[in-house]
Amino acid sequence: MKRGCSKDIPFFNLSSFIPFFNIFEPMGYKSLADCVADLEKHGHLIRIKEEVDPYLEMAAIHLRVYEQNGPALYFEKVKGSKFPAVSNLFGTLERSKFMFRDSLPKVEQLVNLRSDPVKALKNPLKIPGIGFTALTALPLKQSFFKSVFSKTTISELPQIVNWPMDGGPFITMPQVYTEDIDKPGVLNANLGMYRIQLAGNDYELNKEIGLHYQIHRGIGVHQSKANAKGQPLKVSIFVGGPPSHPLAAVMPLPEGLSEMTFAGALGNRRFRYFYDEEGFCISADADFIITGTVYPQENKPEGPFGDHLGYYSLTHPFPLMKVHNVYHRKDAIWSFTVVGRPPQEDTSFGALIHEIAGSALPKEIHGLKEVNAVDAAGVHPLLFAIGSERYTPYLNERKPQEILTIANHILGKNQLSLAKYLFIAAREDDEHLDTHDLSGFMQHVLSRMDFRTDLHFHTHTTIDTLDYSGDGLNSGSKVVFAAAGIQKRILSGELPKGFQLPEPFGHYQMAIPGVLALKGNRYLDAAHAEQEMVLLNQHLKDQQLDGLALIVLCDDHEFTAANINNLVWITFTRSNPASDIHGIGSFISNKHWGCTGPVIIDARKKPHHAPELIKDENVERAIERFGGKGASLHGII
């Protein structure tokens, strides 16, 4: 959980000066409507004037425009709702940086003070350039905002369904606010982005909605505390507001810096709030607020939902939120996005987060130089990292030692702990190594690994809730591919002469140097897979395969090998390390698994995997009308 500042820290020593500073407070967007107007004025947003169906059509349009690197979209007429909607605000890094053009450098400076960010906020005038940023970070409680809001119902909100198998309409850009029952107040609160199912399944319309959050989330700490006391957890869901608010909800913040203070600093406008008559916190600048309570042990089935790994997360019991009120501004705009196989709009979210705080994590993990949660592989399944290897500088031959310590630290760090695969290399081997060069980084690691010693497994552990490659919900395994020292093999882009494979393995293609995509039969079960590995081992163990490091067993070798994004998506989203990693000449020595020849990753679809996201062809044809001559998206789609 990202905690706020404790009450004994005198944040409000400057309170007597607040009226003075309000006069000079840098002005940011006051609302989502303010942001929309600014983007439209500068050519970053286009209006869709025709009526659009929220069932699949709005999402299909969004995806088509995003794929064209297009503008933000303002849907004037949403079928079945009186509220307009906006999407693709963060669709490009350029547009994201434009929205925060006046505050980004100052916020980067604030986040970089990770060693003691609370000190920076307590003594802002002592740090050059940080004073006004710190002042805009202070949340502002003002009750006169209550008159801005009217009431509505869940059914009157845009009922947007993104994918054909989705269980109902979802909020895809929510800011979910909860407070610590032991330390109430906005500075100890958590603001996170967890998906919300508005209708469908067994939810009683307008009275119940579904709240899905993953493990390691701040809201989970709050609910655990409330459950322990047998009390319901109060939840406020904000939608819309200045763009700094949703970004704050997904930002990995340093200890001592709350999301509300960050939203104020990033948006050049203090987070304004009040409490309604029932004691729920209301974001005064949000477009919509849904308030409700989550009672201990009260769950209902939630999902399916097309998610960011490129598959559906299936139906599972998650907390039931009983709706109290639904508020909206008079000029309310519904904010949404579409989640699916990367890259998507949340890819740009990630790029902006890296711009702001990319240098901060290495300061928290000693020896870490760089880490990249690989977006093309769905973020959580795959990490690339660079660390220092300095344990034995007096020896000529280096091997993974310090980077293994760093790897353990990475896999115990917040959301990074959900990763399944971690490829880590030593900076000393290549000063120009870049974790964002996916092909180059993989080749660097694979060419320097000793497969007998450098694969390190963690079994029966937690993985991403949305990842169905494991052996149960949240349950799977991890592996570290560690590389340090001299190059041990020269990876080849071609297979050696005389390379042979047994039936039925007749179709294959090199994906990148050293990596072969191999088509296999449809996966049946673990026993059949083991027999296939024995067969491969028998035919390959005596062949000269020095230039081959990794064989990816897949359902479609041509698709897998077509580009690096396909390779990492197929390989790392469709495999569970402990059960799906094999190798030529494999062995176990002193509880350690290794192999003498290439590693094999079985990345075929398994019976327990979730279905992948596939667009509805009828809807794809239907939205062509928006790109016709005279239509709103002519020349864009």
C-alpha positions as CSV (number, residue, x, y, z in Angstrom):
1,M,0.0,0.0,0.0
2,K,1.2,3.5,-0.8
3,R,0.6,5.2,2.5
4,G,0.0,8.9,3.1
5,C,1.8,10.9,5.7
6,S,1.2,10.2,9.4
7,K,-0.8,12.7,11.4
8,D,2.2,13.7,13.5
9,I,3.8,15.3,10.5
10,P,3.0,19.0,10.5
11,F,1.8,19.2,6.9
12,F,-0.4,22.1,7.6
13,N,2.2,24.4,9.2
14,L,1.7,26.5,6.1
15,S,-2.1,26.6,6.5
16,S,-2.1,30.2,7.5
17,F,-0.5,31.1,4.2
18,I,-2.9,29.1,2.0
19,P,-5.1,32.0,1.1
20,F,-2.0,33.9,-0.1
21,F,-0.7,31.0,-2.0
22,N,-4.0,30.3,-3.6
23,I,-3.7,33.6,-5.4
24,F,-0.5,32.5,-7.0
25,E,-1.3,28.8,-7.4
26,P,-0.4,27.7,-10.9
27,M,-3.5,26.9,-12.7
28,G,-4.1,23.4,-14.1
29,Y,-7.2,21.8,-15.6
30,K,-10.2,22.4,-13.4
31,S,-12.1,19.6,-14.9
32,L,-12.2,17.0,-17.6
33,A,-14.3,19.4,-19.7
34,D,-11.5,21.9,-19.4
35,C,-9.0,19.3,-20.6
36,V,-11.2,18.3,-23.5
37,A,-11.5,21.9,-24.6
38,D,-7.8,22.4,-24.5
39,L,-7.0,19.3,-26.4
40,E,-9.6,20.2,-29.1
41,K,-8.2,23.7,-29.4
42,H,-4.7,22.4,-30.1
43,G,-5.8,19.6,-32.5
44,H,-5.4,16.7,-30.1
45,L,-9.1,15.7,-30.0
46,I,-11.9,15.0,-32.4
47,R,-15.6,14.9,-31.8
48,I,-17.8,12.0,-33.0
49,K,-21.2,13.6,-33.6
50,E,-23.1,10.5,-34.7
51,E,-24.8,8.3,-32.1
52,V,-22.6,5.4,-31.1
53,D,-23.6,2.1,-29.5
54,P,-21.8,1.5,-26.2
55,Y,-22.0,-2.2,-26.9
56,L,-18.7,-3.0,-28.7
57,E,-18.9,-0.1,-31.1
58,M,-17.3,2.6,-28.9
59,A,-14.5,0.2,-28.1
60,A,-14.0,-0.8,-31.7
61,I,-13.7,2.8,-32.8
62,H,-11.3,3.5,-30.0
63,L,-9.1,0.6,-31.0
64,R,-9.1,1.5,-34.6
65,V,-8.1,5.1,-33.9
66,Y,-5.5,4.1,-31.3
67,E,-3.9,1.8,-33.9
68,Q,-3.6,4.8,-36.3
69,N,-1.9,6.8,-33.6
70,G,-4.9,9.0,-33.7
71,P,-6.4,11.8,-31.5
72,A,-8.5,11.7,-28.3
73,L,-12.1,10.9,-29.0
74,Y,-15.2,12.8,-27.7
75,F,-18.4,10.8,-28.2
76,E,-21.2,13.4,-28.2
77,K,-24.1,10.9,-28.4
78,V,-23.9,7.6,-26.5
79,K,-26.8,5.4,-27.2
80,G,-28.9,4.8,-24.1
81,S,-27.3,7.5,-22.0
82,K,-27.5,11.3,-21.7
83,F,-23.8,11.6,-20.9
84,P,-21.1,12.1,-23.5
85,A,-17.9,10.1,-23.2
86,V,-14.2,10.6,-23.9
87,S,-11.4,8.1,-24.6
88,N,-7.8,7.9,-25.8
89,L,-6.7,10.9,-23.8
90,F,-3.4,9.2,-23.0
91,G,-3.2,7.5,-26.4
92,T,0.2,8.9,-27.3
93,L,3.1,9.9,-25.1
94,E,3.2,13.2,-27.0
95,R,-0.4,14.0,-26.0
96,S,0.2,12.9,-22.4
97,K,3.1,15.2,-22.0
98,F,1.2,18.0,-23.6
99,M,-1.5,17.7,-21.0
100,F,1.1,18.1,-18.2
101,R,3.4,20.5,-20.1
102,D,3.4,23.0,-17.2
103,S,4.0,20.6,-14.3
104,L,6.0,17.6,-15.6
105,P,9.6,18.9,-14.9
106,K,8.6,20.0,-11.4
107,V,6.9,16.7,-10.6
108,E,9.9,14.7,-11.9
109,Q,12.0,16.7,-9.4
110,L,9.6,15.9,-6.6
111,V,9.5,12.2,-7.3
112,N,13.3,12.0,-7.6
113,L,13.5,13.2,-4.0
114,R,12.5,9.6,-3.0
115,S,15.0,9.4,-0.2
116,D,12.8,11.8,1.8
117,P,9.8,13.1,-0.1
118,V,8.0,14.0,3.1
119,K,10.8,16.3,4.0
120,A,10.4,18.0,0.6
121,L,6.8,18.6,1.3
122,K,7.4,19.8,4.9
123,N,10.1,22.2,3.9
124,P,9.2,23.1,0.3
125,L,10.8,26.6,0.3
126,K,14.2,25.2,1.2
127,I,14.3,23.2,-2.1
128,P,14.8,25.4,-5.2
129,G,11.9,25.1,-7.6
130,I,9.8,22.8,-5.5
131,G,7.9,25.3,-3.4
132,F,4.8,25.8,-5.5
133,T,4.7,22.2,-6.5
134,A,4.6,21.2,-2.9
135,L,1.8,23.7,-2.2
136,T,-0.4,22.5,-5.0
137,A,0.1,19.0,-3.6
138,L,-1.7,19.8,-0.4
139,P,-5.4,18.5,-0.7
140,L,-8.0,21.2,-0.2
141,K,-11.2,20.5,1.7
142,Q,-14.0,22.8,0.6
143,S,-17.7,22.0,1.2
144,F,-19.2,24.6,-1.1
145,F,-18.5,22.2,-4.1
146,K,-21.5,20.2,-3.0
147,S,-23.8,22.4,-5.1
148,V,-22.0,21.3,-8.3
149,F,-23.4,17.7,-8.2
150,S,-26.7,16.1,-9.0
151,K,-27.7,12.5,-8.6
152,T,-28.3,9.7,-11.1
153,T,-28.3,5.9,-11.3
154,I,-25.9,3.2,-12.5
155,S,-28.2,2.4,-15.4
156,E,-28.1,5.9,-16.7
157,L,-24.3,5.8,-17.1
158,P,-22.8,4.8,-20.4
159,Q,-23.0,1.0,-20.4
160,I,-19.8,0.4,-22.4
161,V,-18.9,-3.2,-23.2
162,N,-15.5,-3.7,-24.8
163,W,-15.3,-7.3,-25.9
164,P,-17.9,-9.9,-27.0
165,M,-17.5,-12.2,-24.1
166,D,-17.4,-9.5,-21.4
167,G,-19.7,-10.2,-18.5
168,G,-21.3,-6.7,-18.7
169,P,-20.4,-3.0,-18.8
170,F,-17.3,-2.0,-16.9
171,I,-15.7,1.2,-15.7
172,T,-12.2,1.0,-17.2
173,M,-10.8,4.3,-16.0
174,P,-12.0,4.4,-12.3
175,Q,-10.2,6.0,-9.4
176,V,-11.2,3.9,-6.4
177,Y,-10.8,5.7,-3.1
178,T,-10.7,4.0,0.4
179,E,-9.5,5.1,3.8
180,D,-7.6,3.3,6.5
181,I,-10.1,2.5,9.2
182,D,-7.4,3.1,11.8
183,K,-6.0,6.3,10.3
184,P,-9.0,8.0,8.5
185,G,-8.4,11.1,6.4
186,V,-7.3,11.9,2.8
187,L,-3.6,11.8,3.5
188,N,-3.7,8.2,4.6
189,A,-6.2,7.1,1.9
190,N,-5.5,4.9,-1.1
191,L,-6.5,5.8,-4.7
192,G,-6.1,2.9,-7.1
193,M,-7.4,1.9,-10.5
194,Y,-9.3,-1.4,-10.1
195,R,-12.0,-2.4,-12.6
196,I,-15.7,-2.1,-11.7
197,Q,-18.5,-4.2,-13.2
198,L,-21.6,-2.0,-13.4
199,A,-24.2,-4.7,-14.4
200,G,-24.6,-8.2,-15.6
201,N,-24.0,-11.6,-13.8
202,D,-26.0,-11.7,-10.5
203,Y,-25.7,-8.0,-9.7
204,E,-28.9,-6.2,-8.7
205,L,-29.1,-3.3,-11.1
206,N,-28.6,0.1,-9.6
207,K,-28.0,-1.4,-6.2
208,E,-24.9,-3.6,-6.6
209,I,-21.7,-3.5,-8.6
210,G,-18.6,-5.6,-8.7
211,L,-15.2,-4.5,-7.4
212,H,-12.2,-6.4,-8.8
213,Y,-8.8,-5.8,-7.3
214,Q,-5.6,-7.9,-7.5
215,I,-3.3,-9.0,-4.7
216,H,-0.7,-6.5,-3.4
217,R,-3.1,-3.6,-3.7
218,G,-3.6,-0.9,-1.1
219,I,-7.4,-1.3,-1.0
220,G,-6.8,-4.9,0.1
221,V,-5.0,-3.7,3.2
222,H,-7.9,-1.4,4.0
223,Q,-10.5,-4.1,3.5
224,S,-8.5,-6.5,5.7
225,K,-8.5,-4.0,8.5
226,A,-12.3,-3.4,8.1
227,N,-13.0,-7.1,8.0
228,A,-11.0,-7.7,11.1
229,K,-13.3,-5.3,12.9
230,G,-16.4,-6.6,11.3
231,Q,-17.1,-3.3,9.7
232,P,-18.1,-2.4,6.1
233,L,-15.4,-0.6,4.1
234,K,-16.6,2.7,2.6
235,V,-15.6,3.1,-1.1
236,S,-15.8,6.1,-3.3
237,I,-15.3,5.6,-7.1
238,F,-14.3,8.7,-9.0
239,V,-14.6,8.8,-12.8
240,G,-13.2,11.7,-14.9
241,G,-11.8,14.8,-13.3
242,P,-8.5,16.4,-14.4
243,P,-6.2,13.9,-16.2
244,S,-3.8,14.1,-13.2
245,H,-6.3,12.1,-11.1
246,P,-6.4,8.8,-13.1
247,L,-2.7,9.0,-13.6
248,A,-2.2,9.4,-9.9
249,A,-4.3,6.3,-9.3
250,V,-1.9,4.1,-11.3
251,M,1.4,5.8,-10.3
252,P,3.9,3.8,-8.2
253,L,4.6,6.4,-5.6
254,P,7.3,6.5,-2.9
255,E,6.4,5.8,0.7
256,G,5.0,8.9,2.3
257,L,3.5,10.4,-0.8
258,S,-0.2,9.9,-1.2
259,E,-2.0,9.7,-4.6
260,M,-4.0,12.8,-3.7
261,T,-0.9,14.9,-3.1
262,F,0.6,13.6,-6.3
263,A,-2.5,14.4,-8.3
264,G,-2.3,18.0,-7.0
265,A,1.3,18.4,-7.9
266,L,1.0,16.9,-11.3
267,G,-2.2,18.8,-12.2
268,N,-1.1,22.2,-10.9
269,R,-4.3,22.2,-8.9
270,R,-4.9,21.0,-5.4
271,F,-7.0,17.8,-5.0
272,R,-10.4,19.3,-3.8
273,Y,-12.7,17.2,-1.8
274,F,-15.5,17.1,0.7
275,Y,-17.5,14.5,2.6
276,D,-21.2,13.8,1.8
277,E,-23.9,13.4,4.4
278,E,-23.1,9.7,4.8
279,G,-19.4,10.3,5.4
280,F,-18.1,9.3,1.9
281,C,-15.2,11.2,0.4
282,I,-16.2,13.1,-2.7
283,S,-13.6,14.3,-5.3
284,A,-14.9,17.8,-6.0
285,D,-13.4,17.9,-9.5
286,A,-14.5,14.4,-10.6
287,D,-17.3,14.1,-13.2
288,F,-18.9,11.1,-11.5
289,I,-18.8,9.6,-8.0
290,I,-20.3,6.3,-7.0
291,T,-20.3,5.7,-3.2
292,G,-21.0,2.4,-1.6
293,T,-19.9,-0.2,1.0
294,V,-18.2,-3.5,0.9
295,Y,-19.2,-5.9,3.7
296,P,-16.9,-8.6,5.1
297,Q,-17.0,-11.9,3.1
298,E,-19.7,-10.6,0.7
299,N,-18.7,-11.6,-2.8
300,K,-20.4,-12.2,-6.1
301,P,-19.2,-13.6,-9.5
302,E,-17.4,-10.9,-11.5
303,G,-16.2,-11.1,-15.1
304,P,-15.3,-12.3,-17.7
305,F,-13.4,-9.2,-18.9
306,G,-11.0,-8.7,-21.8
307,D,-7.8,-7.7,-20.0
308,H,-4.3,-6.3,-20.7
309,L,-2.6,-9.7,-21.2
310,G,-4.7,-10.1,-24.4
311,Y,-7.0,-12.7,-22.9
312,Y,-10.2,-12.7,-20.9
313,S,-10.0,-12.9,-17.2
314,L,-12.7,-15.3,-16.3
315,T,-15.5,-15.3,-13.8
316,H,-14.4,-15.4,-10.2
317,P,-15.9,-14.2,-6.8
318,F,-14.8,-10.7,-6.0
319,P,-16.1,-8.1,-3.4
320,L,-19.6,-6.9,-3.8
321,M,-20.1,-3.2,-3.5
322,K,-23.6,-2.0,-2.3
323,V,-24.3,1.3,-4.0
324,H,-25.4,4.2,-1.9
325,N,-25.3,7.2,-4.3
326,V,-24.3,8.1,-7.8
327,Y,-23.3,11.7,-8.2
328,H,-22.4,13.7,-11.4
329,R,-21.4,17.2,-12.4
330,K,-23.7,19.3,-14.5
331,D,-21.2,19.1,-17.4
332,A,-20.1,15.5,-16.7
333,I,-18.1,13.5,-19.3
334,W,-17.7,9.8,-18.9
335,S,-14.0,8.7,-19.2
336,F,-13.1,5.2,-20.5
337,T,-10.4,3.2,-22.2
338,V,-10.2,-0.2,-23.9
339,V,-8.0,-2.9,-22.4
340,G,-6.5,-5.6,-24.6
341,R,-3.3,-7.1,-26.0
342,P,-0.6,-4.4,-25.8
343,P,0.1,-1.9,-27.1
344,Q,-3.0,0.0,-25.9
345,E,-3.7,3.3,-24.2
346,D,-2.3,2.0,-21.0
347,T,1.0,1.5,-22.8
348,S,1.2,5.3,-23.0
349,F,0.3,5.4,-19.4
350,G,3.3,3.3,-18.7
351,A,5.6,5.4,-20.9
352,L,4.5,8.6,-19.1
353,I,5.1,6.9,-15.7
354,H,8.6,6.0,-16.9
355,E,9.2,9.6,-17.9
356,I,8.2,10.8,-14.4
357,A,9.7,8.1,-12.2
358,G,11.9,5.8,-14.4
359,S,15.0,6.7,-12.4
360,A,13.5,6.3,-9.0
361,L,13.3,2.5,-8.7
362,P,17.0,1.9,-9.1
363,K,17.6,4.2,-6.1
364,E,15.5,1.8,-4.0
365,I,17.3,-1.4,-5.0
366,H,21.0,-1.2,-4.5
367,G,22.9,-2.3,-7.6
368,L,19.9,-2.1,-10.0
369,K,20.5,0.0,-13.0
370,E,17.4,-0.5,-15.0
371,V,14.2,-2.5,-15.1
372,N,11.5,-2.8,-17.8
373,A,8.1,-4.5,-17.3
374,V,7.8,-5.6,-20.9
375,D,4.6,-4.1,-22.2
376,A,4.5,-6.4,-25.3
377,A,4.3,-9.4,-23.0
378,G,1.4,-8.0,-21.0
379,V,3.6,-6.2,-18.4
380,H,3.5,-8.6,-15.5
381,P,4.6,-11.8,-17.1
382,L,8.1,-10.6,-18.2
383,L,10.7,-8.3,-16.7
384,F,14.0,-7.3,-18.2
385,A,16.6,-5.9,-15.8
386,I,20.2,-4.7,-15.6
387,G,22.2,-4.8,-12.5
388,S,25.8,-4.6,-11.3
389,E,28.0,-7.6,-10.8
390,R,30.8,-6.6,-8.4
391,Y,31.0,-9.4,-5.9
392,T,34.3,-10.9,-7.1
393,P,36.2,-8.2,-9.1
394,Y,39.5,-10.0,-8.2
395,L,38.5,-13.0,-10.4
396,N,39.0,-13.0,-14.1
397,E,35.8,-15.1,-14.8
398,R,32.6,-13.6,-13.6
399,K,29.3,-15.4,-13.0
400,P,25.8,-14.3,-11.8
401,Q,26.1,-13.5,-8.1
402,E,25.2,-9.9,-7.2
403,I,22.6,-9.8,-9.9
404,L,20.9,-12.8,-8.2
405,T,20.5,-10.8,-5.0
406,I,19.1,-8.0,-7.1
407,A,16.7,-10.4,-8.8
408,N,15.4,-11.6,-5.5
409,H,14.8,-8.0,-4.4
410,I,13.0,-7.2,-7.7
411,L,10.7,-10.2,-7.3
412,G,9.8,-9.0,-3.8
413,K,9.0,-5.5,-4.8
414,N,5.3,-4.4,-5.0
415,Q,3.8,-5.2,-8.4
416,L,7.1,-6.5,-9.8
417,S,6.5,-9.5,-7.5
418,L,3.8,-10.7,-9.9
419,A,6.3,-11.4,-12.7
420,K,6.9,-14.9,-13.9
421,Y,10.0,-14.4,-16.0
422,L,12.9,-12.2,-15.1
423,F,15.8,-11.8,-17.5
424,I,18.7,-10.0,-15.7
425,A,22.1,-9.1,-17.1
426,A,25.2,-7.4,-15.8
427,R,25.9,-3.8,-16.8
428,E,29.7,-4.5,-16.8
429,D,29.3,-6.8,-19.8
430,D,27.8,-4.0,-22.0
431,E,27.6,-0.4,-21.0
432,H,25.1,0.2,-23.9
433,L,22.7,-2.6,-23.0
434,D,19.0,-1.4,-23.1
435,T,16.1,-3.3,-21.6
436,H,13.7,-1.7,-24.1
437,D,15.6,-3.3,-27.0
438,L,13.7,-6.5,-26.6
439,S,15.4,-8.6,-29.3
440,G,18.9,-7.3,-28.4
441,F,18.4,-7.8,-24.7
442,M,17.1,-11.4,-25.1
443,Q,20.1,-12.2,-27.3
444,H,22.5,-10.7,-24.9
445,V,21.2,-12.8,-22.0
446,L,20.8,-16.1,-24.0
447,S,24.3,-15.8,-25.4
448,R,25.9,-15.4,-22.0
449,M,23.9,-17.9,-19.9
450,D,25.2,-21.2,-18.7
451,F,22.0,-23.3,-18.9
452,R,23.5,-25.7,-16.4
453,T,23.6,-23.1,-13.6
454,D,21.9,-19.9,-14.5
455,L,18.2,-20.7,-14.4
456,H,16.7,-20.2,-10.9
457,F,13.1,-21.3,-10.2
458,H,10.6,-20.2,-7.5
459,T,7.7,-22.7,-7.4
460,H,4.3,-22.6,-5.8
461,T,4.2,-18.9,-5.5
462,T,2.0,-16.0,-6.6
463,I,1.5,-14.6,-10.1
464,D,-0.8,-12.0,-11.6
465,T,-4.5,-12.6,-10.9
466,L,-5.2,-12.1,-14.6
467,D,-2.7,-14.7,-15.7
468,Y,-4.2,-18.2,-16.3
469,S,-1.0,-20.0,-17.3
470,G,-0.4,-21.2,-13.7
471,D,-2.0,-23.9,-11.7
472,G,-4.7,-21.8,-10.0
473,L,-5.9,-18.2,-9.4
474,N,-2.9,-16.1,-8.4
475,S,-0.8,-19.3,-8.3
476,G,2.1,-20.3,-10.4
477,S,5.9,-20.1,-10.6
478,K,8.8,-17.8,-11.5
479,V,12.2,-18.2,-13.1
480,V,15.2,-16.0,-13.3
481,F,17.4,-16.1,-16.4
482,A,20.7,-14.6,-15.2
483,A,23.6,-13.7,-17.4
484,A,27.0,-12.4,-16.4
485,G,30.5,-12.8,-17.9
486,I,31.9,-13.7,-21.2
487,Q,29.8,-14.8,-24.2
488,K,29.3,-18.5,-24.1
489,R,27.7,-19.1,-27.5
490,I,27.3,-17.2,-30.8
491,L,23.6,-17.1,-31.6
492,S,22.8,-17.9,-35.2
493,G,19.9,-16.8,-37.4
494,E,20.0,-20.0,-39.3
495,L,19.8,-23.6,-38.2
496,P,22.8,-25.8,-38.8
497,K,23.0,-28.0,-41.9
498,G,21.5,-31.4,-41.3
499,F,19.2,-30.1,-38.5
500,Q,16.4,-32.7,-38.2
501,L,13.2,-33.0,-36.1
502,P,11.1,-36.0,-35.5
503,E,7.4,-36.2,-36.5
504,P,5.2,-34.4,-35.9
505,F,7.6,-31.5,-35.4
506,G,8.0,-30.5,-39.1
507,H,7.2,-26.8,-39.1
508,Y,9.5,-24.2,-37.6
509,Q,11.0,-20.8,-38.2
510,M,13.8,-18.7,-36.7
511,A,12.2,-15.8,-34.7
512,I,15.4,-14.0,-33.7
513,P,19.0,-15.2,-33.7
514,G,19.2,-18.1,-31.3
515,V,15.4,-18.5,-30.9
516,L,13.4,-21.1,-32.9
517,A,9.6,-21.0,-33.1
518,L,8.5,-24.7,-33.4
519,K,5.0,-25.8,-34.2
520,G,3.6,-28.6,-32.1
521,N,0.5,-30.7,-32.0
522,R,-2.4,-29.4,-29.9
523,Y,-1.6,-29.6,-26.2
524,L,-3.5,-32.4,-24.5
525,D,-2.1,-32.8,-21.0
526,A,1.2,-32.8,-19.0
527,A,1.8,-36.5,-19.6
528,H,1.6,-36.2,-23.4
529,A,3.8,-33.1,-23.2
530,E,6.4,-35.0,-21.3
531,Q,6.5,-37.7,-23.9
532,E,7.0,-35.0,-26.6
533,M,9.9,-33.6,-24.7
534,V,11.5,-37.1,-24.4
535,L,11.1,-37.4,-28.2
536,L,12.7,-34.0,-28.9
537,N,15.5,-34.8,-26.5
538,Q,16.3,-38.1,-28.2
539,H,16.6,-36.5,-31.6
540,L,18.4,-33.3,-30.6
541,K,20.8,-34.3,-27.9
542,D,23.5,-35.4,-30.3
543,Q,23.0,-32.6,-32.9
544,Q,25.3,-29.6,-33.1
545,L,23.1,-26.8,-31.7
546,D,25.7,-24.3,-30.4
547,G,23.9,-21.3,-32.1
548,L,20.5,-22.3,-30.8
549,A,19.6,-21.2,-27.2
550,L,15.8,-21.3,-27.0
551,I,13.1,-23.3,-28.6
552,V,9.5,-22.0,-28.3
553,L,7.0,-24.7,-28.8
554,C,3.8,-23.0,-30.1
555,D,0.6,-23.5,-32.0
556,D,1.5,-21.1,-34.9
557,H,5.2,-20.8,-35.7
558,E,4.7,-18.2,-38.4
559,F,2.7,-15.9,-36.2
560,T,5.1,-16.4,-33.2
561,A,8.2,-15.7,-35.4
562,A,6.7,-12.8,-37.3
563,N,8.0,-10.1,-34.9
564,I,9.5,-9.6,-31.5
565,N,6.2,-8.5,-30.0
566,N,4.5,-11.7,-31.1
567,L,7.4,-13.7,-29.8
568,V,7.4,-12.3,-26.3
569,W,3.6,-12.3,-26.1
570,I,3.2,-15.9,-27.1
571,T,6.2,-17.2,-25.1
572,F,5.6,-15.5,-21.8
573,T,1.8,-15.3,-21.5
574,R,1.2,-18.9,-22.4
575,S,3.7,-20.7,-20.2
576,N,4.2,-21.4,-16.5
577,P,7.9,-21.7,-15.8
578,A,7.9,-24.7,-13.5
579,S,5.7,-26.8,-15.7
580,D,6.4,-25.5,-19.2
581,I,10.2,-25.1,-19.2
582,H,12.1,-28.1,-20.5
583,G,15.6,-28.6,-22.0
584,I,17.8,-30.7,-24.1
585,G,20.0,-32.8,-21.8
586,S,18.1,-31.7,-18.7
587,F,19.1,-32.8,-15.2
588,I,18.7,-32.1,-11.5
589,S,21.8,-31.7,-9.3
590,N,21.6,-30.7,-5.7
591,K,17.9,-29.6,-6.2
592,H,19.0,-27.4,-9.1
593,W,17.4,-27.9,-12.5
594,G,19.6,-27.3,-15.6
595,C,20.2,-28.5,-19.1
596,T,23.2,-28.9,-21.4
597,G,21.4,-27.9,-24.7
598,P,18.8,-25.4,-25.7
599,V,16.0,-24.5,-23.3
600,I,12.5,-25.4,-24.5
601,I,9.4,-23.3,-23.4
602,D,6.1,-25.0,-24.1
603,A,4.0,-21.9,-25.1
604,R,1.1,-23.8,-26.6
605,K,-2.5,-23.0,-25.5
606,K,-3.4,-25.3,-22.6
607,P,-7.0,-26.4,-21.7
608,H,-7.0,-24.3,-18.5
609,H,-5.9,-21.1,-20.3
610,A,-8.3,-18.2,-20.8
611,P,-9.5,-17.5,-24.4
612,E,-7.7,-14.7,-26.3
613,L,-9.4,-11.5,-27.3
614,I,-10.9,-11.6,-30.8
615,K,-12.7,-8.7,-32.4
616,D,-16.3,-9.0,-33.6
617,E,-16.2,-8.9,-37.4
618,N,-19.8,-7.6,-37.7
619,V,-18.9,-4.7,-35.5
620,E,-15.7,-4.0,-37.3
621,R,-17.7,-3.7,-40.6
622,A,-20.4,-1.6,-38.9
623,I,-18.0,1.1,-37.7
624,E,-16.7,1.7,-41.2
625,R,-19.6,4.1,-41.5
626,F,-17.8,6.6,-39.2
627,G,-14.9,6.8,-41.7
628,G,-17.0,7.5,-44.7
629,K,-17.0,10.8,-46.6
630,G,-18.6,13.5,-44.5
631,A,-18.5,11.3,-41.3
632,S,-16.7,12.3,-38.1
633,L,-13.7,10.0,-38.6
634,H,-13.2,10.4,-42.3
635,G,-9.5,10.3,-43.0
636,I,-8.7,8.8,-39.6
637,I,-10.1,5.2,-39.9
